[in-house]
Amino acid sequence: MNNQLSRRKFIKTAAIGTLGVAALPQFLTSCNFNKKAKGKMDDGIIRLGFIGLGQQAMYLLQGYLGMPGVEVVAGSDVYGIKRERFERRVNKHYSDLAREMQVETYENYKELLDREDIDAVVIATPDHWHAFIAIDACKAKKDIYLEKPLTFTIREGQMLVKAVRDNGVILAVGSQQRSDSNFQHAVKLVQDGKIGKIERVYTYVGAPPVPYDLPEEPIPADLNWPLWLGPSEYVHYNSQLNPPISLDPERNEQIWGAWRWYKELGGGFTTDWGAHMFDIAQWGLGMDGSGPVEIIPPGVDGAEFLTFKYANGVIMTKQQFKGETNGVKFWGDKGWVEVSRDHILTSDENLMPVKTEENVGAYETKIPHLENFIEAIKTRTDPIASVEKGHRTCTVCTLANMAYDMNRAIRWDPDAEKFVNDPEAEAHRLFDKTYTKGYTL
């Protein structure tokens, strides 16, 4: 599991990446956002608050702290030691720059959203909190960088799309691969017809979630466990859900939070990596505003692999094509292209991008994707990974887990975003969940 999650080196390419996202207008959709008073943005500074201060947030923090015209002013987490780590890192950064700033932290994210000086928030909490916090941020008129997968249920995604558009805010999804030149190159080859008519797509993302089975452990004194669970059903505490850290000496997380591998709290590899690889597949197929019409789990109706059928006849399967590498392979009637975070290959050497420099930084700190969010705030245009695209990708992932869970095929109408004559699917917890008492959307 940890091997599949390792952040590998990958080769930057020049064919598209050196031009930047701005050179790909087909990948950006302008939208008429409401102009609004933005805290203190009159001075040209965009002020960020972070909600969820775990391992992923620390990667994102590293990226945003180095950006001109951006200030990190607040953070929120239910775990006291994570709040203190965040304070230390941000305050040291500004102290080293001889700038008089003092970051503030909160246990409850709603206090952060109440601050008028904060222009945008970075949400990097466990998945079960995404929709609640993001919708509250929309109501508070904060622009949003939201980690993937977008939401826990399909209904939550539908509600979040509406909240973003109704409130005129920007929402960017943390789908960094959309800003990676290798993935952009592969998608462009597909969309430009360089490998012919697409017939099938291979994606590999790993296994679905399993029931929660970790042993119970004592809850740390500075962790508000009921608030960590929030709208989610109750599970007992285990330190793998919040990997331990220390401050003196500093020791950060050694593993990714294990909540993502369990049905009660996450979507397994299906959503954790599917939100990346299914996303690229949908993008390449021109289906990132739509989706499949049938989802078949392995072993059902003769399907050897998890299978997605699209209305245009394209078949996408979840299967390995290069060891256990998480990636995407498009097959056309004139050739193929396969891409992952550490390689890109084509059936014709002439279709390969030009190799340039090697980037060895952590994948989550890829600056172009973070810069794209900041530029979207300034220009009030959709980012490269908009809320609708994030929702459609998340829907594909969630439909897959539903098919796994029910062990049968599901028929889906992507235009209406409804199941086709399927009351059981409509009642499934991954379509529309019942929350803990006191929590409603």
KENU-951541 format. One record per atom (N, C-alpha, C): z, y, x. Coordinates in steps of 0.001 Angstrom, whole numbers, plus 500000, padded with zeros to 6 digits. Each point is the difference from the previous one (the first is absolute). Example, Ala and Ser with C-alpha at 12.3 -4.5 7.8 and 13.67 -1.06 7.14 Angstrom:
# KENU-951541
507800494310513190500000501190499110500000501200500900499280501050499650500060501190500820500730501090499230
END
This chain:
# KENU-951541
500000498790500838500000501210499162500000501248500865500907500021501005500058501174500857498736500149500836499399498853500403498760500071500767498909500665499198499947499659498695498953500586499153500248501479499780501245500452500167500320501400499766499970500826501286499737499375501139500000500760501243498928501072499958500320501170500582499059501125500017499163499880501266498748499555499847499166499677501145499288501233500544499528499840501235499087500998500557498660499877499294499295501106499881498656499892499464499096501023500674498711499720499978499021500835500689499517501114499084500203501228500438499458501139499263498491500012500151499281500413498976498551500048500092499492501393499704498828500295500562499497501365499928498980500224498910499408498946499468498874500167499075500358500897498836501213499838499488500442500837498893501259500753500372500927499298500659501322500565500236499984501320500722499123500183500973499992501247500741499504501168499171499316499682498909499542501070499117501103500465499079500986499090499768501084500346499101499631499733498556501028499951499176499792499715498588499148501064499326500084501236500495499230501078499372498505499751500057499563499149500932498575499702500125499548498944499010500916499514499185499681498953499037500313500485498586499235500933499492500323500580498694500006498969498892499257498889500159499990499004498935501355499316499862500856500169501035501303499352499964501066500934499436499655501242499721500969500958499495499511500570498672500881500020499028499632500503498688500784501269499708499299501092499811500690501240499686500530499959498580501087500703499796500606500023498672500601501377499783499958500496498782500561501300499693501496499869499761500788500234501035501447499925499891500532501376499590501115499966499299500635501243499617500578500672501239499710501252500180500657500763501054501433500237499557500947499877500949501382500173499601500788500645501123501115500616499633500876500560501006500534498862500853499869500114501304500325498896500898501147500369500936501198500196499447501142500279500857499714501176500901500056499769501298499772501078500965498648499882500682499047499365499350498696499807500633499267501305500263500528501095499487499387501292500301500001500281501503500929499361500736500039500213501444499128498994500745499235499201499247499081499063500618500621498688500424501276499809499741500692498781500397500152499071498792499662498726500177500228498987498971501293499275500347500956500030499088501318499412500244500137498667499275500365498992500781500063498633499499501433499516499841500194499166498973501229499240499839499640498520499999500803499184500640499777498558500063500962499284499067499465499087499192500823499204499093499823498534500377501080499378500459499936498671500605499860500176501496501044499616500759500040500327501427500065498761500876499290498958499586499971498765500764498928499994501073499590498796500389499085499825501128498660500704499784499416499852498810498712500638499747500113501522500032501080500518499447500199501447500013500111500534501420500604499227500900500134500456501387498637500096500683499087499074499672498643500105500524499334501276499471500105500218498709499364501168499394500618501294500528501312499987500181500687501176500535499436500369501365499782499015500844499444500241501331498661500722499913499184499606499011498701500642499837500107501427499497500834500211498975500068501331499383500730501023500865500984499556500790500728500961500830499098500680501022498943499318500408499121500580501013498880500862499453499958500214498694498890500741499409500284501501499923499063500826500466500151501451499841500021500375498520500818500956499652500041500486498629500759499114499041500727499006500517500791499098499171501433499994500499500957500105499077501412499896500346500651498924499144500835499186500617500790499006499283501388500592499803500408500182498738501232500743499731501078499187499299499657498810499461501013499258499248499630498524499925501011499177499752499789498578499828500992499426499019499649498866499407500882499354499036499952498495500176501171499376499978500089498545500056501376499592499472500074498793499448501260499505499458500882499388501087499513499938501231500706499371501118500408501092500990501300500179500181500508501097500800499523500005501437499947498845500633499603499952501410498540500398500174499176499740498994498598500410500078499879501517499833500846500576499174499990501454499869500386500648501332501011499429500656500442500572501278498919499846501068499321498862500044498915499817500961498922501048499786499629500217498745498973500984499656500429501397500464501236500376499711500502501314500403499914500178501513500442498984500717499984500091501462498584500186500538499065499224499483498631500071500528499355501344499701500142500456498760499355501259499638500659501170500715501323500034500014500690501110500656499711500028501501499934498838500638499679499970501430498587500516500252499070499620499114498617500454500161499929501523500010500656500633499029499910501454499923500855500677501073501093499345500380500811500546501090499226500002501306499258498924500247499185499929501219498929501089500024499590500443498809499011501072499904500653501381499960501342500009500149500768501255499948499813500715498675499946499211498924499873500584498662501296499799499238500447501044499336501251499930499253499745499447498604500158498686499878499835499335498715501062498927499872500420499730498791500980498966499750499563499219498770499627498731500198499557499174498894501195499614499127499770499854498701501041499572499069499618498665499388501006499174499716499742498693499407500838499798498744499507499100499139500623499747498702499988498509499698501026499545499301500024498612499541499083499818498806499969500975499110499173499926498795498758500874500175498846499401499862498741500719500235499801501182499060500646499978498846499799501077499025500508501331500531501013499965500860500485501241500611498946500585500925499284499152500700498921500477500869498886500625499170499639499339498886498924500529499159500374501329499359501286500288499876500452501259499401499772501197500921499752499768501270499832501099500945498640500661499821500016501298499736498768500740499753499191500221501265500649499918501169499270500283501239499187498810500481500173498829499404499267498811500426498662499939499260498922499915500755498649499992499427499509498607499673500367499028500819499474498644499836501036498985500453499871498780499485500920498937500369499235498796500531500631499293500913499494498745500534500914498901499451499447499102499199500795498962499347499724498666500684501041499448500622499862498728500728501172499078499649500241499864498720501064499139499490499446498606499710500874499024499677499490498733499468499176500237498726499103499062499717498995500179498947500588500263498620501155499388499694500523500103498639500440501421499637500113500885500994500374501386499752498787500941499958498829499539500433498853500896500184499685500850498776499809499355498859499551500725498813501040501019499543501267499618499996501050500908499538500061501253500849500037499826501317500121501155500890498728500848499970498840499349500017498741500749500025499790500792498710500336499426498858499848500731498736500974501166499950501235499792500495500949501124500072499474501088500932499361499596501095499428500990500922498866500772499336499200499313499188498940500692499253500591501065499096501065499652499287500641500948499082500597501183500752500417499745501248500561501069500828498910500800500717498722499653499729498843500688500579499942499870501524500425498843500501499888499728501432498766499144500259499235500335501022498928499115500428500611498776500660499240498897500036500613498702500307499148499192500968500639499500501045499441498921500818500808498767499653499362499023499345500704498832499479499529498746500707500950499238500515499638498755500665499406499001499008499188499079500553499405498943499202500958498820499944499852499102499004499133500126498826500512501111499083499100500562499217500334501198499232501217499798499110500017498928499195501079499769499048500330498514499919501070499686499289500429498610499835499248499315498862499689500742498928499281499434498857498719500788499744499111499395499218498742500672499648500268501182499091500908499843499046500313501104499090500552501194500768500840499758500985500517501095500819498865500768500669499006499261500476498859500654500640499241500888499035499805499521498790499320500802498988500779501275499705501318499878499925500839501162499710500009500982501169499979499482501216500022500891501162498686500764500125498883499350499752498716500706500012500036501176499031500498499749498804500082501056498987500941501121500453501134499642500578500969501008500438499424500886501097499262499415500924499379500777501080499014501004499432499141499545499109498968500886499454500580501025499021500972499599499199500602500928499046500740501133500702500569499706501182500800500995500705499245500706501119498736499620500208499179500699500979500486499887501427500589498851500360500466499826501365499028499111500782500133500033501314499237499132500889500808498734500247499365498847499922500657498764500403499069499243500931500501499709501189499269499196500983500724498678500183499249498910500008500566498669500189499959499644501488501046499320500473500083499650501412499091498859500406498750500050499595499004498986500355499247500473501231500654499864501172499481500593501230498624499493500385499662498790499557498715499431500418498814500813499508500179500772498939498907500844499512499660501103501006500937500304500896499757501022501013499714499395501364499820498702500058499697499278501241498483499886500139499473500399501143498554500047500179499339498629499905500687498928500413499416498664499870499788499623498541501019500235499170499873499680498585498975500916499326499975501257500382499008500922499455498589499542500358499831499545501225498685499533500440499559498784499195500920499044499811499669498795499238499616500348498565500765500879499375499716500409498624498649500697499906499696500846500979498723500717499979498820499030500139500153498985500856498944498992500125499734499329498663501064499670499302499863499339498695499355500931498990500523501220499903499518500917498979498586500515500288499596500007501264498641500422500359498997498849499946500465498825499611499100498859499867499555499390501313500708500251501087499582499509501311500097498479500120500840499370499170500066498535500033499447499406498691499263500812499266499349499538498786500910500006498789499596499274498986500774499908498768501230499136500241501172500543499654501243499273500230500129498859498989500293498814500546500126498816499159501440499529499885500745500105501102501383499558499971500800500765501051501306499985499828500910500669500923501164499057500284500337499864501278501203499275500384501087501022500346501180499785499483501146500818500400501148499060500338500748500355501025501190499209500284501192500935500074501032499686499213501175500874499940501318499235500110499983498682499891501243499248500055500447499515498632501221499501499937500498499261498836500655500906498946500095499509498755500692500742498950501508499951500184500758500773499196501455500031500145500659498718499498501252499829500391500784498837499576501282500490499337500690499138499234501276500406499400501034500348501066500858500936499688501022500468500942500982498874500314500157499682501284500865498885500376500856500293501233500158501262500364500820500342501153501481499867499656500830499561500941501436499870499722500674501359499824501071500034499244500718501248499762500825500385501216499991501299500333500768500547501112500760501232499530501044500398500723500747501214499621499114501238500052500191500903499069499238501249499954500595500989500996499196500613500861500530501011500931500691501131499250501043500538500600500819501012499326499216501258499655499001500336500812499264501259499760498675499784499281499833498838499357498786499724499231500331499976498519499345500848499236500161500023498540499075498939499417500492498778499873499167498888499577499495500147498563500852500412499037499471500205498645498860501005499955500083501062500814498935500994499997498768499470500747500194499146501008498861499374500668499216499149499004500718499236499179499345499169498983499364500853498923500692501048499554499450500905498996499479499283498780498698500165499694499419499409498795499772498495500099500145499438501203499698498579500202501105499110499450499641498771499684501004499026499601500954499751501162501203499521499690501015499829501024499689498806500898500132500210501293500062498913500982501149500344500939500644498985500558501092500268500930499453500501501330500875500593500778499592500621501260499821498969501102498977500227500821499810499280501254499436500986501003500474499941501232499611500997501002498519499982500333499277498914499661498564500000500255499262500979499099500612500368498876499377500987499116500043501383500631501068500284500716500153501249500748500336499636501444499008499700500824500269499543501367500953500945500725501004499458500669501032500845500620499457500876501121500598501174500131499695500923501078501318500489500578499951500613501174501177500641500570499572501321500620500969500881500208499702501332500524500484500195501431501099499373500373500581500159501338500371498642500567499110499327500728498658500480500374499017499860498846498881500712500080499008499925498935499285498654500041500022499329498856499267498743499844499389500012498614498687499991499937499299500115498725499702498629499412499385499983498830499702498761499307499182499059500873500369498724499998499274498993500760499006499242499127500144500102498702499085499363499054499724500981498879498954499724499223499725500797498808500931499549498882500424500937499147500889499674498895499466498836499183500810498966499832499534498754499373499901500081498485500396501111499398499877500119498541498564499753499549499043500314500830498586499912499608499526498569499783500742499006500491499543498612499911500492499281498740500798500691499164500643499333498871499567500595498661499771499122499035499454500401498699500824501080499327501300499939500148500866500951499306499845501426500533499560500143501252500004501305500657498650500433500555499068499064500184498718500352500596498907499035499589498847500145500626498847499199499619499500499065501077500843499745501048499567499120501069498857500603500791499309499145500738498837500464500755498878500458499068500016499505498761498941500378499051499936501499499810501165500650499901500000501456499860500183500702501339500773499395500907500297500670501259498743500156500853499213498953500117498733500073500731498800500117499067500132499502498778498911500175499048499714501464499730501064500823500010499825501440499789499146500624501090499854499310501128499110500457501065498631499321499916499995498674499990498727499282500127499216499925498690500667499747498882499299500078498712499476501413499788500748500986500517499582501400499878498663500237500691499846499486501220498734500166500725498879499260499283500285498802499486498980499234499279499523500769498773500941500528499218499637500766498806499195501240500377500420500662501061499311501204500470498557499674500371499827498950500806498650499625500423499108499624498835500565499332499004499228499574498833499739501133499013500571501169500265499861501103499048500794499755498735501062499193500120500813499614498849501397500610500055500213501011500858501357500527500098500356500946498859499104500094499017500329500661498747499944499007498850499908498733500344499856498946498993500820498786500437499386498806499932500712498802500400499310498743499530500594498847500277499404498722499594500150499760498507499213499052499486500087499651498583500695498656499789500153499235501083500717498728499888500698499698501320501225499488499893500796499656501171500452498558499823499683499144500989500271498572499890500852499563501194501180499419499761500819499534501121499441498715500592500346499666501231499494498770500616500455498766499224499081499019499906500321498765499295499717500034498517499523501134499500499704500164498569498495500184499823499434499322499014498572500117499672499102499760501223500435499116500862499200499648501161500064500981501151500858501005499911500098501006501066500806499455501171499419500024501192500719499559501195500935501089500502499601501268499792500780501135500466500267500948498827500952500913500183500152501090499044498658500700499891499499500145498760498630500489499784499976501172499028499238501023500371499770501156499132498509500034499666499690500087498714498609500123499576499758501406499461498919500614500459499632501337499542498832499903499015499872501007499158498979499977498953498588499950500576499812500495501222498660499998500611499673498686500700500891499014499887499738498689500575500606499758501365500528501021500648500627499827501304501294499193499854500227499086500935501210499189500022500811500369501240501276500308499797500900500260501120501058498905500028500187499394501161501011498958500145500988500378501091501236499530499817501022500213501024500022498761500887499375500105501170499925498857500896499874500455501438500448499176500908499920500327501413498557499934500491499649500901500903498678499949500614500076500253501502501168500367500483500200500184501443501466499696500300500329498709500002501392499624500187500850500525498867501161500539500332500888500563498983499958501528499999498936500555500523499853501456500026499814500539498592500762501010499657499804500686498727498774500891500129499019499783499138498778500773500117499055499786498836498779500523500133498989499953498944498663499611500621499238499148499308498654499647500450499045500104498824499020500893500120498983500182498972498774499155500372499504499224499040498794499193500191498869500563499133498925500417500647498819500442499269498858499014500189498893500206499295498870499076500151499190500278501267500412501039500774499308500297501259500953499975501207501263499666499775500935499974501115501434500137499537500904500237500936501423500118499676500688500984500943501159500469499570500877500805500846501429499585499694500789499819501029501418499691499816500819501008500796501177500343499441500806501052500607501476499728499751500808500312500995501455499955499876500539501160500817501301500036500189500571501094500777499738499871501491499615498817500443499775499851501429498596499552500368499087499945499025498629499647500383499011500385498906498749500159500398498887500114499063498843499210500599499356499160499186498871499185500429498899500091498953498756499886500434498864500026499081499019498890500358499202499595499028498999498963500232498891500475500928499785501304500055498975500601500854500685500995500932499857499799501304500652500864500978499614501467499805498830500255499466499557501379499775500799500717498921500758499243499215500814500601498953501398500374500480500312499609501217501337500281500535500178501481500312501204500539499800500270501389500399500123500102501516499937501209500486500146500237501436501481500042500336500417499194500968501402499971500393500327501198500871501203500541499738500466501103500846501390499661500520500972500845499730501324499826500570500827498980499229501045499504500656500912499065499380501259500745499585500450499755498779501216500635499498501088498946499922501109500209500701501037498977500062501242500394499209499956501070499246501152500418499219500225499117498788501176500143499399500301499245498786499033500395498892499548499013499226498953500264499021500444501033498961501287500010499659500490500915498972499976501465500431499813500259501286499981501385500456498587500538500168499012499316499453498623500468500139499874501403499406499855500959500868500076501399499592498900500419499022498734499547500119498976500488499060500370499795498527500668498902499666500351499759498600501075500985499538500953500275500858501042500961499655499432501412499931499105500319500917499360501317499972499163500187498746499389498910499525499198500074498783500853500416498805501241499513499938500920500398498929500322501493500099500298500474501204500325501414500174498807500881499629498809499580500404498794500765499655499775500005498495500290498883499334499854499936498548500951500973499307501207500136500541500957500966499443499442501414500119499452500307501159499508501356500242498783500332499147499115499038499817498741500262499301500058499630498521501095499327499589500159499542498608498840499099499597499628499087500881498978499000499702500587498614500212499364499009499403500483498633500134499993499538501449501038499290500434499992499376501320499103498768500006499793499418501151499112498850500116500526498787499232501323499911499857500606498922499213500733500630498821499277500272498934500553500712498847500835499076499125500686500579499028500867499219499124499208498974499197498808500370499529499200499038499228499580498812500853499590500267501238499586498907500885501183499105500339501139500620500265501195499222500276500414499149498814499853500548498807500353499262498786499065498819499773498711500216500196499042498903499782500213498874501012500286500359501242500280498977501001501281499250499664501029500752499623501267499376499633499822499072498802499138500379499071499732499162498834499402498659500417499058500026500940499414498751500495501087499096500577500877500576500817501084499224500609500916499408498933500360500819499029500940499564498977499386498941499094498730500167499660499314498969499199499993498666500737499836500046501311500023498766500791501357499324499898501072500763500141501338499409499900500293499480498593499445500642498996500153499496498644499282498664499830498794499897500567499251498743499918500734498888500737500535500318501180500826499032500723501182499552499123500681500982499420501229499747499251499749499143498765498912500285499275499702499255498776499161498757500270499482499915501243499189498857500426498818499753499066499311501068499679498790499894499177499138501228500218498781499922499520499073501126500122500401501127499048499703501217500421500250501196499190498692500758499854499698500398498796498824500843499761500474501429499783499324500926500671500441501397500056498832500916499697500259501031499204499006501030499710500342501216500846499301500212501125500370501103500887499711501379499428499076500086499071499713501309499391501140500444499089500470499074499164501103500309499078501355499783500654500019499369501160501243499611500677500892499172499076499380498994499399500722499111499093499578498555500244500873499072499590499650498589500045499104499657498814499207498972500162499092499580498940500667498880499198500468500358498800500618499024499078501044499141500704501016500659500568500995499265500790501400500593499800500647499675498876501357500519499742501007499598501074499862498812500576500941499559501034499931500912501225498803500342500403499856500894501145500537501390499687499767500475498775500497501319499602501522500064500032500649498858499805501460499949499986500587499701501373499142499793500994500481499630501334500725501177500653501042499703500751500830501042500618499240500838501024498892499477500544499229500773500966498989500924499331499844499840498703499163500954499270500857501138499452501098499658499350500876501025499414501425499477500029500781500486500924501318499438500302501105500624499158501045499201499717501237500505499401500952500344501137500526501221499990500825500468501101501485499837499714500781500165501068501447499995499884500438501083499019501089499742499295500521500960499026500208501365500636499517501020499324500136501363500505498754500520500702499029499131500224498766500399500678498806499852499056499293501085499791498770499984499212498989500919500657498726499712499772498928500871500462499475500798498813
END
